Amino acid sequence: MGTIWDKETLLNNTNWDSRMKTIDQTEWLQNLLNSGSGTIVIPDGDYVVAKTLRIPDNTKIICSPRTTLRLADGANCPLIGNVAQGRIFSRNITIEGGIWDGNNLGQQRDKYAARDKYPSSMDGLGGQLMVFTYVKNLTLRDLTLKDPESFGVQLTAVEEFTVEDILFDYNKLRGNMDGIHVNGFARNGLIRNLKGETHDDMVALNSDEGDFICECCDIENITIENIYGGSDGWTGVRLLSRQAALRNIAIRNLHGGYKYNGVSFTHWGPNPETADYGRFDNILLDGIFAYSCRKSGKGHGGIIWFQPYLRHIGTVVCRNIFRADPPENLNTVQTVEIGDGVVIDTLNIHGLHQQVTDGKPAVLVAESAKVKNLLIGP
């Protein structure tokens, strides 16, 4: 069963009292993780963490819904990550259950610690709640992620991973509050059963990010399914490629109202008119039940959006697309929008249905876009 700690044991190991929320439990929790027990069951309670917890190889953490781990005021670091080993993979890490609270009102993003040589705890803008870098066989399951300073989960160079049954409990008071953010060199992964509203992408696969570890690393063989983004989401699933590719990606059963996109194909690179951006192939969208929650305007583009100047898109299949905007939402958002300069080899669209007040066409292809094989059918 693993190591189980009750209050009597805690009394002998820490300064446990009724003021648990004010007591820094970082050292005790880290010693527990370092114990070599394999399976660690953290008892119900509230735990304050002032320094990133490092979970070693071959370790499983189990928490109940009454267990909260909360980042201390001014900690300015991730709550948990794997033990950094450079480019050597950590292995066999599981976290099940619990409320993981980033306490973003107590953090300052610009004060997050500088990145070290192999920064499993830090990347980019800072503020991530959970960070895992170079891990094989990673499972995150049945978690509530609460109020991160930026991303809820950041994964870089992960293989054979599962992220499932996640609730996002976000105050939406910060920018870049992604849900599950996957950087480059990720493969053979399953992301499913996500609920709640984030304040940026609910799921992002960004192959050209994480460049301090792995520049231009492909992402492949990923399934994303059962996404429930509420009625005031940002973007459901974002796919990003500049030079590194995204291939063999399936996105199924996505629901919600979004300010920007249900699914986006993007690059967000400089000088897109002259740069050589965007490598996508074998992408399936199946069951997109998404609508625009904008009362007016356009945002970034369509419910399914191909950002301008993506030049190397292979085969994309979109089927069973259902959009029904509230009648008061008089926005200019298309259901499928293909931007200027986009080049797609094959785009198949089957079973597209929309209910919008202004009767705009369901599919918009920019005049300068090139779709070599376009099939739109029932």
CORQUI-V977595 format. One record per residue. N is the residue number from 1. RES is the residue in one letter. SS is DSSP state (hx for helix, st for strand, lp for the rest). PHI is phi in radians with two decimals (* if undefined). NEAR is the number of other C-alpha atoms within 10 Angstrom. Layout:
N|RES|SS|PHI|NEAR / N|RES|SS|PHI|NEAR
This chain:
1|M|lp|*|8 / 2|G|lp|1.81|14 / 3|T|st|-1.52|15 / 4|I|st|-2.06|13 / 5|W|lp|-2.00|14 / 6|D|lp|-1.81|11 / 7|K|hx|-1.14|14 / 8|E|hx|-1.08|9 / 9|T|hx|-1.11|11 / 10|L|hx|-1.07|14 / 11|L|hx|-1.05|11 / 12|N|hx|-1.47|9 / 13|N|hx|-2.10|10 / 14|T|lp|-2.51|14 / 15|N|lp|-1.61|12 / 16|W|lp|-1.12|16 / 17|D|lp|-2.78|12 / 18|S|lp|-1.19|7 / 19|R|lp|-1.68|9 / 20|M|hx|-0.94|14 / 21|K|hx|-1.15|18 / 22|T|hx|-1.71|12 / 23|I|lp|-1.79|18 / 24|D|st|-1.31|19 / 25|Q|lp|-1.83|22 / 26|T|hx|-1.02|20 / 27|E|hx|-1.10|14 / 28|W|hx|-1.10|14 / 29|L|hx|-1.12|18 / 30|Q|hx|-1.17|17 / 31|N|hx|-1.07|12 / 32|L|hx|-1.10|17 / 33|L|hx|-1.13|22 / 34|N|lp|-1.44|15 / 35|S|lp|-1.24|14 / 36|G|lp|1.37|15 / 37|S|lp|-1.31|15 / 38|G|lp|1.53|18 / 39|T|st|-1.92|19 / 40|I|st|-2.00|22 / 41|V|st|-1.81|19 / 42|I|lp|-1.54|22 / 43|P|lp|-1.21|17 / 44|D|lp|-0.98|16 / 45|G|st|2.59|16 / 46|D|st|-1.98|18 / 47|Y|st|-2.15|23 / 48|V|st|-1.72|21 / 49|V|st|-2.12|28 / 50|A|lp|-1.81|21 / 51|K|lp|-2.56|19 / 52|T|lp|-0.93|21 / 53|L|st|-1.32|22 / 54|R|st|-1.94|21 / 55|I|st|-1.66|23 / 56|P|lp|-1.37|21 / 57|D|lp|-1.03|22 / 58|N|lp|0.97|16 / 59|T|st|-2.29|21 / 60|K|st|-2.15|22 / 61|I|st|-1.78|20 / 62|I|st|-2.13|20 / 63|C|lp|-2.27|21 / 64|S|lp|-1.63|17 / 65|P|lp|-1.12|14 / 66|R|lp|-1.76|12 / 67|T|st|-1.90|18 / 68|T|st|-2.13|23 / 69|L|st|-1.94|23 / 70|R|st|-2.16|22 / 71|L|st|-1.20|29 / 72|A|lp|-1.14|26 / 73|D|lp|-0.96|16 / 74|G|lp|1.31|16 / 75|A|lp|-1.17|20 / 76|N|lp|0.90|26 / 77|C|lp|-2.74|29 / 78|P|lp|-1.10|30 / 79|L|lp|-1.37|29 / 80|I|st|-2.68|23 / 81|G|st|-2.83|23 / 82|N|st|-1.39|23 / 83|V|lp|-1.32|21 / 84|A|lp|-1.15|22 / 85|Q|lp|-2.27|14 / 86|G|lp|1.20|14 / 87|R|lp|-1.67|13 / 88|I|lp|-1.57|11 / 89|F|lp|-1.25|19 / 90|S|st|-1.26|23 / 91|R|st|-2.44|18 / 92|N|st|1.07|17 / 93|I|st|-2.12|22 / 94|T|st|-2.37|21 / 95|I|st|-2.22|20 / 96|E|st|-2.17|18 / 97|G|lp|1.43|21 / 98|G|lp|1.66|23 / 99|I|st|-1.86|21 / 100|W|st|-1.99|24 / 101|D|st|-1.89|25 / 102|G|lp|-1.38|32 / 103|N|lp|0.83|22 / 104|N|hx|-1.13|25 / 105|L|hx|-1.19|14 / 106|G|hx|-1.75|13 / 107|Q|lp|-2.05|20 / 108|Q|lp|-2.28|16 / 109|R|hx|-1.04|17 / 110|D|hx|-1.29|11 / 111|K|hx|-1.85|13 / 112|Y|lp|-1.06|18 / 113|A|lp|-1.01|15 / 114|A|lp|-1.10|13 / 115|R|lp|-1.25|14 / 116|D|lp|-1.65|11 / 117|K|lp|-1.09|10 / 118|Y|lp|-2.17|16 / 119|P|lp|-1.48|19 / 120|S|lp|-1.19|26 / 121|S|lp|-1.82|29 / 122|M|lp|-2.61|23 / 123|D|lp|-2.85|21 / 124|G|lp|1.00|11 / 125|L|lp|-1.36|13 / 126|G|lp|1.39|22 / 127|G|lp|1.67|30 / 128|Q|lp|-1.25|30 / 129|L|lp|-1.45|29 / 130|M|st|-2.17|26 / 131|V|st|-2.34|25 / 132|F|st|-2.27|26 / 133|T|st|-2.30|29 / 134|Y|st|0.99|25 / 135|V|st|-2.38|26 / 136|K|st|-1.93|21 / 137|N|st|1.13|19 / 138|L|st|-1.97|25 / 139|T|st|-2.28|18 / 140|L|st|-2.13|20 / 141|R|st|-2.49|19 / 142|D|st|1.07|21 / 143|L|st|-1.89|22 / 144|T|st|-1.80|22 / 145|L|st|-1.82|23 / 146|K|st|-2.13|21 / 147|D|lp|0.81|25 / 148|P|lp|-1.25|33 / 149|E|lp|-1.24|31 / 150|S|lp|-2.42|26 / 151|F|lp|-1.27|29 / 152|G|lp|-1.22|30 / 153|V|st|-2.33|24 / 154|Q|st|-2.09|25 / 155|L|st|-2.12|25 / 156|T|st|-2.30|26 / 157|A|st|0.96|24 / 158|V|st|-2.05|25 / 159|E|st|-2.34|22 / 160|E|st|0.92|17 / 161|F|st|-2.16|23 / 162|T|st|-2.33|18 / 163|V|st|-2.21|22 / 164|E|st|-2.61|20 / 165|D|st|1.01|18 / 166|I|st|-2.00|22 / 167|L|st|-1.93|19 / 168|F|st|-1.67|22 / 169|D|st|-1.95|19 / 170|Y|lp|-1.87|24 / 171|N|lp|-1.38|16 / 172|K|lp|1.02|17 / 173|L|lp|-1.72|14 / 174|R|lp|-2.18|16 / 175|G|lp|-1.44|12 / 176|N|lp|1.02|19 / 177|M|st|-1.51|27 / 178|D|lp|-1.15|26 / 179|G|lp|-1.55|32 / 180|I|st|-1.87|24 / 181|H|st|-2.00|23 / 182|V|st|-1.91|23 / 183|N|lp|-1.51|27 / 184|G|lp|-1.14|29 / 185|F|lp|1.03|28 / 186|A|st|-2.15|27 / 187|R|st|-2.73|22 / 188|N|st|1.04|18 / 189|G|st|-2.27|22 / 190|L|st|-2.25|17 / 191|I|st|-2.19|21 / 192|R|st|-2.68|21 / 193|N|st|1.06|18 / 194|L|st|-1.91|25 / 195|K|st|-2.38|21 / 196|G|st|2.01|21 / 197|E|lp|-2.04|29 / 198|T|lp|-1.78|29 / 199|H|st|-2.03|21 / 200|D|lp|-3.03|24 / 201|D|st|-1.15|29 / 202|M|st|-1.20|28 / 203|V|st|-2.33|23 / 204|A|st|-2.30|22 / 205|L|st|-1.96|25 / 206|N|st|-2.11|28 / 207|S|lp|-1.20|31 / 208|D|lp|-1.75|23 / 209|E|lp|-1.88|24 / 210|G|lp|1.40|22 / 211|D|lp|-1.23|16 / 212|F|lp|-1.23|12 / 213|I|lp|-1.80|22 / 214|C|lp|-2.61|17 / 215|E|lp|-1.36|15 / 216|C|lp|0.97|20 / 217|C|lp|-1.87|24 / 218|D|lp|-1.19|23 / 219|I|st|-2.04|31 / 220|E|st|-2.65|23 / 221|N|st|1.10|18 / 222|I|st|-2.16|23 / 223|T|st|-1.96|18 / 224|I|st|-2.19|22 / 225|E|st|-2.63|21 / 226|N|st|1.09|18 / 227|I|st|-1.89|26 / 228|Y|st|-2.12|23 / 229|G|lp|-1.66|25 / 230|G|lp|1.27|17 / 231|S|lp|-1.85|17 / 232|D|lp|-2.48|17 / 233|G|st|-1.46|24 / 234|W|st|-1.81|25 / 235|T|st|-2.35|27 / 236|G|st|-1.24|31 / 237|V|st|-2.31|25 / 238|R|st|-1.92|22 / 239|L|st|-1.97|22 / 240|L|st|-2.23|30 / 241|S|lp|-2.52|28 / 242|R|lp|-1.85|25 / 243|Q|lp|-1.80|19 / 244|A|lp|-1.36|22 / 245|A|st|-1.63|24 / 246|L|st|-2.04|31 / 247|R|st|-2.48|21 / 248|N|st|1.02|18 / 249|I|st|-2.03|24 / 250|A|st|-2.04|17 / 251|I|st|-2.13|22 / 252|R|st|-2.25|20 / 253|N|st|1.07|19 / 254|L|st|-1.85|24 / 255|H|st|-2.17|23 / 256|G|st|2.30|25 / 257|G|st|-1.80|28 / 258|Y|st|-2.28|25 / 259|K|st|-1.20|24 / 260|Y|st|-2.03|26 / 261|N|st|-2.32|30 / 262|G|st|-1.29|29 / 263|V|st|-2.37|26 / 264|S|st|-2.18|25 / 265|F|st|-1.85|23 / 266|T|st|-2.42|22 / 267|H|lp|-2.29|24 / 268|W|lp|0.87|14 / 269|G|lp|-1.84|14 / 270|P|lp|-1.29|9 / 271|N|lp|0.86|10 / 272|P|lp|-1.14|17 / 273|E|lp|-1.12|12 / 274|T|lp|-1.95|8 / 275|A|lp|-1.40|14 / 276|D|lp|-1.87|15 / 277|Y|st|-1.93|26 / 278|G|st|1.58|28 / 279|R|st|-2.22|23 / 280|F|st|-2.22|28 / 281|D|st|-2.74|20 / 282|N|st|1.00|17 / 283|I|st|-1.94|21 / 284|L|st|-2.04|19 / 285|L|st|-2.01|22 / 286|D|st|-2.41|19 / 287|G|st|1.54|20 / 288|I|st|-1.88|25 / 289|F|st|-1.88|22 / 290|A|st|-2.26|29 / 291|Y|st|-2.48|29 / 292|S|st|-1.54|33 / 293|C|lp|-1.61|22 / 294|R|lp|-1.36|21 / 295|K|lp|-1.30|15 / 296|S|lp|-2.73|13 / 297|G|lp|1.37|13 / 298|K|lp|-2.21|17 / 299|G|lp|1.24|15 / 300|H|lp|-1.55|15 / 301|G|lp|2.47|23 / 302|G|lp|-1.27|27 / 303|I|lp|-0.97|29 / 304|I|st|-1.92|26 / 305|W|st|-2.23|24 / 306|F|st|-1.85|26 / 307|Q|lp|-1.04|23 / 308|P|lp|-0.94|25 / 309|Y|lp|1.27|25 / 310|L|st|-1.55|29 / 311|R|st|-1.92|21 / 312|H|st|-2.38|20 / 313|I|st|-1.81|25 / 314|G|st|-1.45|18 / 315|T|st|-1.83|18 / 316|V|st|-2.24|19 / 317|V|st|-2.03|16 / 318|C|st|-2.11|21 / 319|R|st|-2.48|19 / 320|N|st|1.02|18 / 321|I|st|-1.88|23 / 322|F|st|-2.22|18 / 323|R|st|-2.19|22 / 324|A|st|-2.45|15 / 325|D|lp|-1.31|20 / 326|P|lp|-0.99|16 / 327|P|lp|-1.06|11 / 328|E|lp|-1.40|12 / 329|N|lp|-1.52|18 / 330|L|lp|-1.65|18 / 331|N|lp|-1.55|19 / 332|T|lp|-1.95|17 / 333|V|lp|-1.48|28 / 334|Q|lp|-1.38|23 / 335|T|lp|-1.36|27 / 336|V|st|-2.18|24 / 337|E|st|-2.25|21 / 338|I|st|-1.99|28 / 339|G|lp|-1.38|22 / 340|D|lp|-0.96|18 / 341|G|lp|1.28|18 / 342|V|lp|-1.26|23 / 343|V|st|-2.13|22 / 344|I|st|-2.21|23 / 345|D|st|-1.21|16 / 346|T|st|-2.43|17 / 347|L|st|-2.25|19 / 348|N|st|-1.91|15 / 349|I|st|-2.17|19 / 350|H|st|-2.25|16 / 351|G|st|1.23|14 / 352|L|st|-1.73|20 / 353|H|st|-2.32|14 / 354|Q|st|-2.40|19 / 355|Q|st|-2.19|15 / 356|V|lp|-2.32|22 / 357|T|lp|-1.15|14 / 358|D|lp|-1.59|11 / 359|G|lp|1.21|8 / 360|K|lp|-1.13|15 / 361|P|lp|-1.10|11 / 362|A|lp|-1.32|18 / 363|V|st|-2.15|16 / 364|L|st|-2.13|15 / 365|V|st|-1.96|15 / 366|A|lp|-1.05|14 / 367|E|lp|-1.02|11 / 368|S|lp|-1.55|14 / 369|A|lp|-1.33|18 / 370|K|st|-2.31|18 / 371|V|st|-1.93|17 / 372|K|st|-1.17|12 / 373|N|st|-2.29|11 / 374|L|st|-2.00|13 / 375|L|st|-2.16|12 / 376|I|st|-2.07|13 / 377|G|st|-2.47|10 / 378|P|lp|-1.20|9
